[in-house]
């Protein structure tokens, strides 16, 4: 059985989480907060291994730009009631072609280690009445846990897992919580400059996550600006 799920939400989840993450290398079990309805049929890691981001992302960006360019250059005005704020214009990313990967952030202190950031995110995600449960997922690394879960959201699962692996290596990003349509990542080494964040924002856009691309329609420059120093990344799909 690749996944064990608790019957109740643990009262001491913060301390328990730290112990489980510390023992992850020897146990082979990744702790996650999950909603019970997210578990489906596991996705084979060969599907994730076959995703070459160096090939997939340039093609995906070209397709994304072709589809969105008419809205960026000649936005259509949608009538709105007087008491409703119209959607802001999105000029899109400032790149005519795939700009390449956001560089890795190398520096790391104990206060911003991946495990520390993940523990800090627990309270923010769960709230006073948690609907999550604690899961232990048999996986080589946290980035592969979504594949082991067979996550049931309408998302490009193999591509997303490949990106999670890359973000784990470059930014110390760790998957913390998974609901039926949403994932939350704790990030130990976020981008620290505007240009760095813009490059990363392009990668986020190419996940096809609706909270970035469509709903709400956050202009690309604003979304990128918010990534500077941000230690909590979230993505959701309808």
RADAHU-V352121 format. One record per backbone hydrogen bond with DSSP energy under -1.0 kcal/mol. CO is the residue of the C=O (numbers start at 1). NH is the residue of the N-H. If there is no record, write none. Layout:
co->CO nh->NH
co->CO nh->NH
This chain:
co->2 nh->138
co->4 nh->136
co->12 nh->16
co->13 nh->17
co->14 nh->18
co->15 nh->19
co->16 nh->20
co->17 nh->21
co->18 nh->22
co->19 nh->23
co->23 nh->27
co->24 nh->28
co->28 nh->139
co->30 nh->137
co->32 nh->135
co->33 nh->178
co->34 nh->133
co->35 nh->38
co->44 nh->47
co->45 nh->49
co->46 nh->50
co->48 nh->51
co->52 nh->55
co->52 nh->56
co->53 nh->57
co->55 nh->59
co->56 nh->60
co->57 nh->61
co->58 nh->62
co->59 nh->63
co->60 nh->64
co->61 nh->65
co->62 nh->66
co->63 nh->67
co->64 nh->68
co->65 nh->69
co->68 nh->71
co->68 nh->72
co->69 nh->73
co->70 nh->74
co->81 nh->84
co->109 nh->112
co->110 nh->113
co->113 nh->117
co->114 nh->118
co->115 nh->119
co->116 nh->120
co->117 nh->121
co->121 nh->125
co->122 nh->126
co->123 nh->127
co->133 nh->34
co->134 nh->6
co->135 nh->32
co->136 nh->4
co->137 nh->30
co->141 nh->144
co->142 nh->145
co->144 nh->148
co->145 nh->149
co->146 nh->150
co->146 nh->151
co->147 nh->43
co->149 nh->40
co->153 nh->155
co->155 nh->157
co->156 nh->160
co->157 nh->161
co->158 nh->162
co->159 nh->163
co->160 nh->164
co->161 nh->165
co->162 nh->166
co->163 nh->167
co->164 nh->168
co->165 nh->169
co->166 nh->170
co->167 nh->171
co->167 nh->173
co->170 nh->105
co->171 nh->189
co->172 nh->188
co->174 nh->186
co->176 nh->33
co->177 nh->184
co->178 nh->35
co->181 nh->237
co->182 nh->179
co->183 nh->235
co->184 nh->176
co->184 nh->177
co->185 nh->233
co->186 nh->174
co->191 nh->229
co->193 nh->197
co->194 nh->198
co->195 nh->199
co->196 nh->200
co->197 nh->201
co->198 nh->202
co->199 nh->203
co->200 nh->204
co->201 nh->205
co->202 nh->206
co->204 nh->207
co->205 nh->208
co->209 nh->212
co->209 nh->213
co->210 nh->214
co->210 nh->215
co->216 nh->218
co->219 nh->223
co->220 nh->224
co->221 nh->225
co->222 nh->226
co->224 nh->227
co->225 nh->228
co->227 nh->230
co->231 nh->187
co->233 nh->185
co->235 nh->183
co->236 nh->210
co->236 nh->211
